[in-house]
Amino acid sequence: MWEPVWASWFSRCLVLIISAHTSAVSSEGDLRPCDKTDYYYQYTECDGTGSRWRVAIPHNPGSCSDLPPPTRGTDCSFSCLAGKFLEMSTQQCTPCVAGSYSLGSGLRFDQWDAIPAGFTSLASFLDAGPNGEDIQACNSSSWTPQGVYLESNRDECTVSLVYAVHLEKQGSVSFTYQYPDNNIFFEFYVQNEQCQEMAQTDDQKWIKVTNNGEWDTHTVSLKSGTNILYWRTTGILVGGKMVKPVLLRNIQIEGVAYTSECFPCRPGWFSPNPGSSSCEPCPSNTYSVKGASSCTSCPEHHYSHEGWAECKVRPPCSEKDYFQIHTACDSEGKVSRTRTFHVSSTLTPFTLTRT
Protein backbone atom coordinates (compact mmCIF):
# COMPACT_ATOMS: atom_id res chain seq x y z
CA MET A 1 0.00 0.00 0.00
CA TRP A 2 2.85 2.38 0.87
CA GLU A 3 5.08 1.51 -2.08
CA PRO A 4 3.33 3.70 -4.76
CA VAL A 5 3.12 6.66 -2.36
CA TRP A 6 6.74 6.20 -1.31
CA ALA A 7 7.84 5.90 -4.97
CA SER A 8 5.90 9.06 -5.83
CA TRP A 9 7.47 11.12 -3.03
CA PHE A 10 10.87 9.63 -3.70
CA SER A 11 10.67 10.73 -7.37
CA ARG A 12 9.67 14.25 -6.34
CA CYS A 13 12.39 14.46 -3.67
CA LEU A 14 14.95 13.21 -6.18
CA VAL A 15 14.04 16.01 -8.59
CA LEU A 16 14.25 18.60 -5.81
CA ILE A 17 17.65 17.27 -4.73
CA ILE A 18 18.95 17.34 -8.32
CA SER A 19 17.58 20.87 -8.80
CA ALA A 20 19.14 22.06 -5.53
CA HIS A 21 22.46 20.47 -6.41
CA THR A 22 22.40 22.05 -9.86
CA SER A 23 21.62 25.48 -8.39
CA ALA A 24 24.42 25.15 -5.86
CA VAL A 25 26.96 24.21 -8.48
CA SER A 26 25.67 27.00 -10.72
CA SER A 27 26.33 29.62 -8.06
CA GLU A 28 29.86 28.33 -7.66
CA GLY A 29 30.76 27.73 -11.27
CA ASP A 30 28.37 30.10 -13.09
CA LEU A 31 26.97 27.34 -15.33
CA ARG A 32 25.14 28.10 -18.53
CA PRO A 33 21.33 27.84 -18.61
CA CYS A 34 19.99 24.44 -19.63
CA ASP A 35 18.56 24.07 -23.12
CA LYS A 36 16.16 21.40 -24.42
CA THR A 37 18.96 18.99 -25.31
CA ASP A 38 20.24 18.91 -21.72
CA TYR A 39 17.23 17.16 -20.18
CA TYR A 40 14.23 14.95 -20.82
CA TYR A 41 10.78 14.83 -19.25
CA GLN A 42 9.41 12.03 -17.14
CA TYR A 43 6.28 11.49 -15.06
CA THR A 44 6.37 10.69 -11.37
CA GLU A 45 4.50 7.66 -10.06
CA CYS A 46 0.75 8.14 -9.77
CA ASP A 47 -0.49 9.02 -6.28
CA GLY A 48 -3.66 7.84 -4.57
CA THR A 49 -5.77 10.49 -6.33
CA GLY A 50 -4.64 9.43 -9.82
CA SER A 51 -2.41 12.50 -10.23
CA ARG A 52 1.22 12.81 -11.25
CA TRP A 53 3.85 15.45 -12.05
CA ARG A 54 5.97 16.04 -15.12
CA VAL A 55 9.59 16.67 -14.15
CA ALA A 56 12.73 17.53 -16.11
CA ILE A 57 15.59 15.06 -15.61
CA PRO A 58 19.08 16.26 -16.66
CA HIS A 59 21.17 13.94 -18.78
CA ASN A 60 24.27 15.09 -16.85
CA PRO A 61 23.44 16.59 -13.43
CA GLY A 62 25.51 19.68 -12.69
CA SER A 63 26.29 20.50 -16.33
CA CYS A 64 23.77 23.39 -16.59
CA SER A 65 21.38 25.46 -14.48
CA ASP A 66 17.73 26.54 -14.39
CA LEU A 67 15.90 23.32 -15.19
CA PRO A 68 12.17 23.77 -15.92
CA PRO A 69 10.17 23.46 -12.69
CA PRO A 70 7.88 20.45 -12.07
CA THR A 71 4.49 20.77 -13.76
CA ARG A 72 1.26 18.94 -13.01
CA GLY A 73 0.97 16.09 -15.48
CA THR A 74 -1.91 14.55 -17.36
CA ASP A 75 -4.33 12.29 -15.51
CA CYS A 76 -2.93 8.81 -14.93
CA SER A 77 -5.62 7.21 -17.09
CA PHE A 78 -4.86 9.52 -20.02
CA SER A 79 -3.77 7.98 -23.32
CA CYS A 80 -3.55 9.00 -26.97
CA LEU A 81 -5.44 7.45 -29.85
CA ALA A 82 -3.74 4.98 -32.16
CA GLY A 83 -1.39 6.73 -34.59
CA LYS A 84 -0.39 9.36 -32.02
CA PHE A 85 2.08 9.68 -29.14
CA LEU A 86 2.27 11.90 -26.06
CA GLU A 87 4.69 14.75 -26.74
CA MET A 88 6.07 15.29 -23.24
CA SER A 89 7.20 18.89 -23.77
CA THR A 90 3.63 20.01 -24.55
CA GLN A 91 1.76 17.07 -22.95
CA GLN A 92 -0.31 16.91 -26.13
CA CYS A 93 -1.05 13.98 -28.45
CA THR A 94 0.96 14.33 -31.67
CA PRO A 95 0.63 12.29 -34.89
CA CYS A 96 3.45 9.90 -35.71
CA VAL A 97 5.54 10.85 -38.75
CA ALA A 98 5.40 8.74 -41.90
CA GLY A 99 7.62 5.68 -41.55
CA SER A 100 6.50 5.04 -37.96
CA TYR A 101 3.40 3.94 -36.06
CA SER A 102 1.82 3.97 -32.62
CA LEU A 103 -0.90 1.94 -30.92
CA GLY A 104 -1.76 4.85 -28.61
CA SER A 105 -2.37 2.89 -25.42
CA GLY A 106 -0.68 -0.30 -26.57
CA LEU A 107 2.64 -2.04 -27.15
CA ARG A 108 3.62 -4.25 -30.09
CA PHE A 109 6.65 -6.50 -30.43
CA ASP A 110 7.22 -7.71 -33.99
CA GLN A 111 10.99 -7.49 -34.50
CA TRP A 112 12.95 -10.46 -33.20
CA ASP A 113 16.59 -9.86 -34.13
CA ALA A 114 17.13 -10.07 -30.36
CA ILE A 115 14.88 -10.67 -27.37
CA PRO A 116 13.45 -7.17 -26.66
CA ALA A 117 14.21 -5.30 -23.46
CA GLY A 118 11.89 -6.31 -20.65
CA PHE A 119 11.59 -9.95 -21.78
CA THR A 120 13.34 -12.75 -19.89
CA SER A 121 13.84 -16.40 -20.88
CA LEU A 122 14.01 -18.81 -17.91
CA ALA A 123 14.79 -22.54 -18.16
CA SER A 124 14.27 -25.41 -15.71
CA PHE A 125 13.71 -29.18 -15.67
CA LEU A 126 10.44 -30.60 -14.33
CA ASP A 127 12.05 -33.73 -12.84
CA ALA A 128 15.66 -32.96 -11.97
CA GLY A 129 18.06 -35.87 -11.48
CA PRO A 130 19.50 -36.73 -8.04
CA ASN A 131 22.70 -34.79 -8.74
CA GLY A 132 21.04 -31.88 -10.54
CA GLU A 133 22.54 -32.88 -13.88
CA ASP A 134 19.27 -32.21 -15.72
CA ILE A 135 19.13 -28.67 -14.35
CA GLN A 136 22.66 -28.05 -15.66
CA ALA A 137 21.66 -29.41 -19.08
CA CYS A 138 18.86 -26.83 -19.29
CA ASN A 139 21.11 -23.83 -18.72
CA SER A 140 21.54 -23.33 -22.47
CA SER A 141 17.87 -23.93 -23.32
CA SER A 142 16.04 -20.75 -24.32
CA TRP A 143 13.59 -19.00 -26.58
CA THR A 144 15.68 -17.97 -29.58
CA PRO A 145 15.14 -14.85 -31.77
CA GLN A 146 14.98 -15.66 -35.49
CA GLY A 147 14.45 -12.24 -37.06
CA VAL A 148 10.69 -12.24 -37.67
CA TYR A 149 9.71 -14.63 -34.88
CA LEU A 150 10.87 -16.30 -31.65
CA GLU A 151 11.56 -20.03 -31.63
CA SER A 152 11.00 -22.19 -28.53
CA ASN A 153 13.27 -24.91 -27.20
CA ARG A 154 13.23 -28.40 -28.79
CA ASP A 155 14.40 -30.36 -25.75
CA GLU A 156 12.78 -31.70 -22.56
CA CYS A 157 13.49 -28.55 -20.59
CA THR A 158 10.73 -26.23 -19.42
CA VAL A 159 11.41 -22.75 -20.80
CA SER A 160 9.37 -19.66 -19.91
CA LEU A 161 9.35 -16.38 -21.80
CA VAL A 162 8.36 -13.73 -19.21
CA TYR A 163 7.24 -10.10 -19.61
CA ALA A 164 5.86 -7.80 -16.88
CA VAL A 165 3.64 -4.85 -17.78
CA HIS A 166 1.64 -2.35 -15.70
CA LEU A 167 -1.79 -1.42 -17.08
CA GLU A 168 -3.64 1.70 -16.00
CA LYS A 169 -6.92 0.22 -17.25
CA GLN A 170 -8.31 -3.13 -18.31
CA GLY A 171 -6.64 -4.37 -21.46
CA SER A 172 -5.58 -7.47 -23.34
CA VAL A 173 -2.65 -9.38 -24.78
CA SER A 174 -2.69 -11.13 -28.14
CA PHE A 175 0.00 -13.01 -30.01
CA THR A 176 0.41 -14.93 -33.25
CA TYR A 177 1.94 -18.39 -33.10
CA GLN A 178 2.66 -21.70 -34.82
CA TYR A 179 2.22 -24.83 -32.69
CA PRO A 180 2.37 -27.86 -35.03
CA ASP A 181 3.65 -30.57 -32.64
CA ASN A 182 1.69 -31.79 -29.61
CA ASN A 183 4.84 -33.53 -28.31
CA ILE A 184 5.66 -30.15 -26.80
CA PHE A 185 3.39 -28.60 -24.16
CA PHE A 186 2.61 -24.94 -24.83
CA GLU A 187 0.78 -22.85 -22.25
CA PHE A 188 0.19 -19.16 -21.58
CA TYR A 189 -0.74 -17.78 -18.17
CA VAL A 190 -0.76 -14.51 -16.22
CA GLN A 191 0.34 -13.73 -12.65
CA ASN A 192 -0.28 -10.63 -10.54
CA GLU A 193 2.41 -8.71 -8.65
CA GLN A 194 2.15 -11.18 -5.75
CA CYS A 195 3.06 -13.96 -8.22
CA GLN A 196 -0.43 -15.43 -7.89
CA GLU A 197 -1.77 -16.98 -11.07
CA MET A 198 -4.84 -15.20 -12.41
CA ALA A 199 -8.00 -17.21 -13.04
CA GLN A 200 -8.09 -18.58 -16.60
CA THR A 201 -10.09 -21.20 -18.45
CA ASP A 202 -8.28 -24.19 -19.98
CA ASP A 203 -8.87 -22.70 -23.45
CA GLN A 204 -7.09 -19.52 -22.36
CA LYS A 205 -4.15 -21.30 -20.74
CA TRP A 206 -3.50 -24.27 -23.05
CA ILE A 207 -2.79 -23.15 -26.60
CA LYS A 208 -4.54 -24.82 -29.53
CA VAL A 209 -2.39 -26.88 -31.92
CA THR A 210 -2.10 -25.48 -35.47
CA ASN A 211 -1.63 -27.15 -38.83
CA ASN A 212 1.92 -27.26 -40.14
CA GLY A 213 2.88 -23.82 -41.46
CA GLU A 214 -0.35 -22.21 -40.20
CA TRP A 215 -0.34 -19.11 -37.97
CA ASP A 216 -3.07 -18.59 -35.37
CA THR A 217 -3.82 -15.79 -32.89
CA HIS A 218 -4.51 -16.15 -29.15
CA THR A 219 -6.04 -13.32 -27.08
CA VAL A 220 -6.47 -13.04 -23.30
CA SER A 221 -8.05 -10.19 -21.29
CA LEU A 222 -5.88 -8.46 -18.67
CA LYS A 223 -6.85 -6.61 -15.49
CA SER A 224 -5.55 -3.18 -14.55
CA GLY A 225 -2.40 -3.20 -12.45
CA THR A 226 0.70 -5.35 -12.81
CA ASN A 227 0.44 -8.36 -15.13
CA ILE A 228 3.30 -10.86 -15.46
CA LEU A 229 2.92 -12.79 -18.72
CA TYR A 230 4.33 -16.30 -19.20
CA TRP A 231 4.73 -18.28 -22.43
CA ARG A 232 5.92 -21.73 -21.30
CA THR A 233 6.99 -24.76 -23.34
CA THR A 234 8.07 -28.27 -22.31
CA GLY A 235 9.21 -30.86 -24.86
CA ILE A 236 8.43 -34.58 -24.59
CA LEU A 237 10.98 -36.55 -26.62
CA VAL A 238 9.50 -39.83 -27.85
CA GLY A 239 12.07 -42.36 -29.06
CA GLY A 240 14.69 -39.63 -29.33
CA LYS A 241 12.67 -37.85 -32.04
CA MET A 242 13.25 -34.09 -32.09
CA VAL A 243 10.09 -32.04 -31.58
CA LYS A 244 9.06 -29.15 -33.83
CA PRO A 245 9.42 -25.86 -31.94
CA VAL A 246 6.70 -23.34 -31.17
CA LEU A 247 7.07 -20.09 -33.16
CA LEU A 248 5.89 -16.81 -31.63
CA ARG A 249 5.52 -13.39 -33.24
CA ASN A 250 3.46 -10.15 -33.16
CA ILE A 251 2.85 -9.79 -29.42
CA GLN A 252 0.45 -6.89 -28.78
CA ILE A 253 -0.55 -5.51 -25.36
CA GLU A 254 -3.41 -3.03 -24.89
CA GLY A 255 -4.12 -0.91 -21.82
CA VAL A 256 -0.85 0.87 -21.02
CA ALA A 257 -1.19 4.48 -19.90
CA TYR A 258 0.54 6.21 -22.80
CA THR A 259 3.43 5.97 -25.23
CA SER A 260 5.90 8.86 -25.46
CA GLU A 261 7.32 7.86 -28.83
CA CYS A 262 6.36 6.22 -32.11
CA PHE A 263 7.95 3.01 -33.31
CA PRO A 264 9.75 2.89 -36.69
CA CYS A 265 8.48 0.41 -39.27
CA ARG A 266 10.66 -2.67 -39.43
CA PRO A 267 12.76 -3.33 -42.59
CA GLY A 268 10.59 -4.56 -45.46
CA TRP A 269 7.58 -2.59 -44.19
CA PHE A 270 6.46 1.05 -44.53
CA SER A 271 3.83 3.59 -43.48
CA PRO A 272 3.16 6.22 -46.17
CA ASN A 273 1.07 8.65 -44.11
CA PRO A 274 1.49 10.50 -40.79
CA GLY A 275 -0.65 9.23 -37.92
CA SER A 276 -0.37 5.52 -38.79
CA SER A 277 -1.38 2.82 -36.31
CA SER A 278 0.44 0.08 -38.24
CA CYS A 279 2.90 -0.50 -41.08
CA GLU A 280 2.30 -2.31 -44.38
CA PRO A 281 4.55 -4.90 -46.05
CA CYS A 282 6.38 -3.80 -49.18
CA PRO A 283 5.00 -5.43 -52.37
CA SER A 284 6.95 -8.06 -54.29
CA ASN A 285 10.00 -6.78 -56.18
CA THR A 286 10.42 -3.85 -53.77
CA TYR A 287 12.24 -3.41 -50.44
CA SER A 288 12.66 -0.90 -47.62
CA VAL A 289 14.97 -0.05 -44.74
CA LYS A 290 13.88 0.51 -41.12
CA GLY A 291 11.60 3.52 -40.67
CA ALA A 292 10.63 3.79 -44.35
CA SER A 293 7.68 5.83 -45.63
CA SER A 294 7.83 4.16 -49.06
CA CYS A 295 9.35 1.12 -50.77
CA THR A 296 12.12 1.11 -53.36
CA SER A 297 11.98 -0.99 -56.53
CA CYS A 298 14.54 -3.75 -56.86
CA PRO A 299 17.41 -3.15 -59.30
CA GLU A 300 17.27 -4.81 -62.72
CA HIS A 301 17.80 -8.60 -62.58
CA HIS A 302 16.90 -8.66 -58.86
CA TYR A 303 13.73 -9.75 -57.07
CA SER A 304 12.04 -9.84 -53.66
CA HIS A 305 8.91 -11.29 -52.06
CA GLU A 306 6.38 -9.32 -50.03
CA GLY A 307 7.83 -7.81 -46.87
CA TRP A 308 11.49 -8.37 -47.78
CA ALA A 309 14.14 -5.97 -46.52
CA GLU A 310 16.47 -6.56 -49.46
CA CYS A 311 16.46 -7.84 -53.02
CA LYS A 312 18.27 -10.91 -54.28
CA VAL A 313 19.87 -11.60 -57.63
CA ARG A 314 17.41 -13.23 -60.05
CA PRO A 315 18.91 -16.61 -61.05
CA PRO A 316 19.05 -17.78 -64.68
CA CYS A 317 16.20 -20.00 -65.90
CA SER A 318 16.70 -23.76 -66.25
CA GLU A 319 14.72 -26.58 -67.87
CA LYS A 320 12.98 -27.23 -64.57
CA ASP A 321 11.30 -23.83 -64.86
CA TYR A 322 9.18 -24.46 -68.00
CA PHE A 323 6.79 -26.92 -69.62
CA GLN A 324 6.06 -27.67 -73.30
CA ILE A 325 2.76 -27.25 -75.12
CA HIS A 326 1.77 -27.90 -78.76
CA THR A 327 -0.53 -25.67 -80.76
CA ALA A 328 -3.23 -26.90 -83.14
CA CYS A 329 -2.22 -27.67 -86.71
CA ASP A 330 -1.99 -24.70 -89.01
CA SER A 331 -3.07 -24.53 -92.69
CA GLU A 332 0.17 -26.29 -93.71
CA GLY A 333 -0.39 -29.17 -91.28
CA LYS A 334 2.34 -28.02 -88.92
CA VAL A 335 2.28 -27.53 -85.17
CA SER A 336 4.32 -25.27 -82.92
CA ARG A 337 6.09 -26.63 -79.87
CA THR A 338 6.26 -23.94 -77.23
CA ARG A 339 8.33 -23.77 -74.08
CA THR A 340 6.37 -21.65 -71.62
CA PHE A 341 8.16 -20.59 -68.46
CA HIS A 342 6.37 -20.45 -65.15
CA VAL A 343 5.53 -16.95 -64.05
CA SER A 344 7.73 -16.35 -61.01
CA SER A 345 9.15 -13.34 -59.25
CA THR A 346 12.47 -15.18 -59.00
CA LEU A 347 12.87 -15.75 -62.75
CA THR A 348 12.66 -13.66 -65.90
CA PRO A 349 9.73 -15.27 -67.80
CA PHE A 350 9.77 -15.63 -71.56
CA THR A 351 8.38 -17.98 -74.24
CA LEU A 352 10.46 -19.91 -76.79
CA THR A 353 8.59 -21.22 -79.86
CA ARG A 354 9.79 -23.87 -82.28
CA THR A 355 7.96 -25.13 -85.38
C-alpha positions in Angstrom: 0.0 0.0 0.0 2.8 2.4 0.9 5.1 1.5 -2.1 3.3 3.7 -4.8 3.1 6.7 -2.4 6.7 6.2 -1.3 7.8 5.9 -5.0 5.9 9.1 -5.8 7.5 11.1 -3.0 10.9 9.6 -3.7 10.7 10.7 -7.4 9.7 14.3 -6.3 12.4 14.5 -3.7 15.0 13.2 -6.2 14.0 16.0 -8.6 14.3 18.6 -5.8 17.6 17.3 -4.7 18.9 17.3 -8.3 17.6 20.9 -8.8 19.1 22.1 -5.5 22.5 20.5 -6.4 22.4 22.1 -9.9 21.6 25.5 -8.4 24.4 25.1 -5.9 27.0 24.2 -8.5 25.7 27.0 -10.7 26.3 29.6 -8.1 29.9 28.3 -7.7 30.8 27.7 -11.3 28.4 30.1 -13.1 27.0 27.3 -15.3 25.1 28.1 -18.5 21.3 27.8 -18.6 20.0 24.4 -19.6 18.6 24.1 -23.1 16.2 21.4 -24.4 19.0 19.0 -25.3 20.2 18.9 -21.7 17.2 17.2 -20.2 14.2 15.0 -20.8 10.8 14.8 -19.2 9.4 12.0 -17.1 6.3 11.5 -15.1 6.4 10.7 -11.4 4.5 7.7 -10.1 0.7 8.1 -9.8 -0.5 9.0 -6.3 -3.7 7.8 -4.6 -5.8 10.5 -6.3 -4.6 9.4 -9.8 -2.4 12.5 -10.2 1.2 12.8 -11.2 3.9 15.5 -12.1 6.0 16.0 -15.1 9.6 16.7 -14.1 12.7 17.5 -16.1 15.6 15.1 -15.6 19.1 16.3 -16.7 21.2 13.9 -18.8 24.3 15.1 -16.8 23.4 16.6 -13.4 25.5 19.7 -12.7 26.3 20.5 -16.3 23.8 23.4 -16.6 21.4 25.5 -14.5 17.7 26.5 -14.4 15.9 23.3 -15.2 12.2 23.8 -15.9 10.2 23.5 -12.7 7.9 20.4 -12.1 4.5 20.8 -13.8 1.3 18.9 -13.0 1.0 16.1 -15.5 -1.9 14.6 -17.4 -4.3 12.3 -15.5 -2.9 8.8 -14.9 -5.6 7.2 -17.1 -4.9 9.5 -20.0 -3.8 8.0 -23.3 -3.5 9.0 -27.0 -5.4 7.5 -29.9 -3.7 5.0 -32.2 -1.4 6.7 -34.6 -0.4 9.4 -32.0 2.1 9.7 -29.1 2.3 11.9 -26.1 4.7 14.7 -26.7 6.1 15.3 -23.2 7.2 18.9 -23.8 3.6 20.0 -24.5 1.8 17.1 -23.0 -0.3 16.9 -26.1 -1.1 14.0 -28.4 1.0 14.3 -31.7 0.6 12.3 -34.9 3.5 9.9 -35.7 5.5 10.9 -38.7 5.4 8.7 -41.9 7.6 5.7 -41.5 6.5 5.0 -38.0 3.4 3.9 -36.1 1.8 4.0 -32.6 -0.9 1.9 -30.9 -1.8 4.9 -28.6 -2.4 2.9 -25.4 -0.7 -0.3 -26.6 2.6 -2.0 -27.1 3.6 -4.2 -30.1 6.6 -6.5 -30.4 7.2 -7.7 -34.0 11.0 -7.5 -34.5 13.0 -10.5 -33.2 16.6 -9.9 -34.1 17.1 -10.1 -30.4 14.9 -10.7 -27.4 13.4 -7.2 -26.7 14.2 -5.3 -23.5 11.9 -6.3 -20.7 11.6 -9.9 -21.8 13.3 -12.7 -19.9 13.8 -16.4 -20.9 14.0 -18.8 -17.9 14.8 -22.5 -18.2 14.3 -25.4 -15.7 13.7 -29.2 -15.7 10.4 -30.6 -14.3 12.0 -33.7 -12.8 15.7 -33.0 -12.0 18.1 -35.9 -11.5 19.5 -36.7 -8.0 22.7 -34.8 -8.7 21.0 -31.9 -10.5 22.5 -32.9 -13.9 19.3 -32.2 -15.7 19.1 -28.7 -14.4 22.7 -28.1 -15.7 21.7 -29.4 -19.1 18.9 -26.8 -19.3 21.1 -23.8 -18.7 21.5 -23.3 -22.5 17.9 -23.9 -23.3 16.0 -20.7 -24.3 13.6 -19.0 -26.6 15.7 -18.0 -29.6 15.1 -14.8 -31.8 15.0 -15.7 -35.5 14.4 -12.2 -37.1 10.7 -12.2 -37.7 9.7 -14.6 -34.9 10.9 -16.3 -31.6 11.6 -20.0 -31.6 11.0 -22.2 -28.5 13.3 -24.9 -27.2 13.2 -28.4 -28.8 14.4 -30.4 -25.8 12.8 -31.7 -22.6 13.5 -28.6 -20.6 10.7 -26.2 -19.4 11.4 -22.8 -20.8 9.4 -19.7 -19.9 9.3 -16.4 -21.8 8.4 -13.7 -19.2 7.2 -10.1 -19.6 5.9 -7.8 -16.9 3.6 -4.8 -17.8 1.6 -2.3 -15.7 -1.8 -1.4 -17.1 -3.6 1.7 -16.0 -6.9 0.2 -17.3 -8.3 -3.1 -18.3 -6.6 -4.4 -21.5 -5.6 -7.5 -23.3 -2.7 -9.4 -24.8 -2.7 -11.1 -28.1 0.0 -13.0 -30.0 0.4 -14.9 -33.2 1.9 -18.4 -33.1 2.7 -21.7 -34.8 2.2 -24.8 -32.7 2.4 -27.9 -35.0 3.7 -30.6 -32.6 1.7 -31.8 -29.6 4.8 -33.5 -28.3 5.7 -30.2 -26.8 3.4 -28.6 -24.2 2.6 -24.9 -24.8 0.8 -22.8 -22.2 0.2 -19.2 -21.6 -0.7 -17.8 -18.2 -0.8 -14.5 -16.2 0.3 -13.7 -12.6 -0.3 -10.6 -10.5 2.4 -8.7 -8.6 2.1 -11.2 -5.7 3.1 -14.0 -8.2 -0.4 -15.4 -7.9 -1.8 -17.0 -11.1 -4.8 -15.2 -12.4 -8.0 -17.2 -13.0 -8.1 -18.6 -16.6 -10.1 -21.2 -18.4 -8.3 -24.2 -20.0 -8.9 -22.7 -23.4 -7.1 -19.5 -22.4 -4.2 -21.3 -20.7 -3.5 -24.3 -23.0 -2.8 -23.2 -26.6 -4.5 -24.8 -29.5 -2.4 -26.9 -31.9 -2.1 -25.5 -35.5 -1.6 -27.1 -38.8 1.9 -27.3 -40.1 2.9 -23.8 -41.5 -0.4 -22.2 -40.2 -0.3 -19.1 -38.0 -3.1 -18.6 -35.4 -3.8 -15.8 -32.9 -4.5 -16.2 -29.2 -6.0 -13.3 -27.1 -6.5 -13.0 -23.3 -8.0 -10.2 -21.3 -5.9 -8.5 -18.7 -6.9 -6.6 -15.5 -5.6 -3.2 -14.6 -2.4 -3.2 -12.4 0.7 -5.3 -12.8 0.4 -8.4 -15.1 3.3 -10.9 -15.5 2.9 -12.8 -18.7 4.3 -16.3 -19.2 4.7 -18.3 -22.4 5.9 -21.7 -21.3 7.0 -24.8 -23.3 8.1 -28.3 -22.3 9.2 -30.9 -24.9 8.4 -34.6 -24.6 11.0 -36.5 -26.6 9.5 -39.8 -27.9 12.1 -42.4 -29.1 14.7 -39.6 -29.3 12.7 -37.8 -32.0 13.3 -34.1 -32.1 10.1 -32.0 -31.6 9.1 -29.1 -33.8 9.4 -25.9 -31.9 6.7 -23.3 -31.2 7.1 -20.1 -33.2 5.9 -16.8 -31.6 5.5 -13.4 -33.2 3.5 -10.2 -33.2 2.9 -9.8 -29.4 0.5 -6.9 -28.8 -0.5 -5.5 -25.4 -3.4 -3.0 -24.9 -4.1 -0.9 -21.8 -0.8 0.9 -21.0 -1.2 4.5 -19.9 0.5 6.2 -22.8 3.4 6.0 -25.2 5.9 8.9 -25.5 7.3 7.9 -28.8 6.4 6.2 -32.1 8.0 3.0 -33.3 9.7 2.9 -36.7 8.5 0.4 -39.3 10.7 -2.7 -39.4 12.8 -3.3 -42.6 10.6 -4.6 -45.5 7.6 -2.6 -44.2 6.5 1.0 -44.5 3.8 3.6 -43.5 3.2 6.2 -46.2 1.1 8.7 -44.1 1.5 10.5 -40.8 -0.7 9.2 -37.9 -0.4 5.5 -38.8 -1.4 2.8 -36.3 0.4 0.1 -38.2 2.9 -0.5 -41.1 2.3 -2.3 -44.4 4.5 -4.9 -46.1 6.4 -3.8 -49.2 5.0 -5.4 -52.4 6.9 -8.1 -54.3 10.0 -6.8 -56.2 10.4 -3.8 -53.8 12.2 -3.4 -50.4 12.7 -0.9 -47.6 15.0 0.0 -44.7 13.9 0.5 -41.1 11.6 3.5 -40.7 10.6 3.8 -44.4 7.7 5.8 -45.6 7.8 4.2 -49.1 9.3 1.1 -50.8 12.1 1.1 -53.4 12.0 -1.0 -56.5 14.5 -3.7 -56.9 17.4 -3.2 -59.3 17.3 -4.8 -62.7 17.8 -8.6 -62.6 16.9 -8.7 -58.9 13.7 -9.7 -57.1 12.0 -9.8 -53.7 8.9 -11.3 -52.1 6.4 -9.3 -50.0 7.8 -7.8 -46.9 11.5 -8.4 -47.8 14.1 -6.0 -46.5 16.5 -6.6 -49.5 16.5 -7.8 -53.0 18.3 -10.9 -54.3 19.9 -11.6 -57.6 17.4 -13.2 -60.1 18.9 -16.6 -61.1 19.0 -17.8 -64.7 16.2 -20.0 -65.9 16.7 -23.8 -66.3 14.7 -26.6 -67.9 13.0 -27.2 -64.6 11.3 -23.8 -64.9 9.2 -24.5 -68.0 6.8 -26.9 -69.6 6.1 -27.7 -73.3 2.8 -27.2 -75.1 1.8 -27.9 -78.8 -0.5 -25.7 -80.8 -3.2 -26.9 -83.1 -2.2 -27.7 -86.7 -2.0 -24.7 -89.0 -3.1 -24.5 -92.7 0.2 -26.3 -93.7 -0.4 -29.2 -91.3 2.3 -28.0 -88.9 2.3 -27.5 -85.2 4.3 -25.3 -82.9 6.1 -26.6 -79.9 6.3 -23.9 -77.2 8.3 -23.8 -74.1 6.4 -21.7 -71.6 8.2 -20.6 -68.5 6.4 -20.5 -65.2 5.5 -16.9 -64.0 7.7 -16.3 -61.0 9.1 -13.3 -59.3 12.5 -15.2 -59.0 12.9 -15.8 -62.8 12.7 -13.7 -65.9 9.7 -15.3 -67.8 9.8 -15.6 -71.6 8.4 -18.0 -74.2 10.5 -19.9 -76.8 8.6 -21.2 -79.9 9.8 -23.9 -82.3 8.0 -25.1 -85.4 
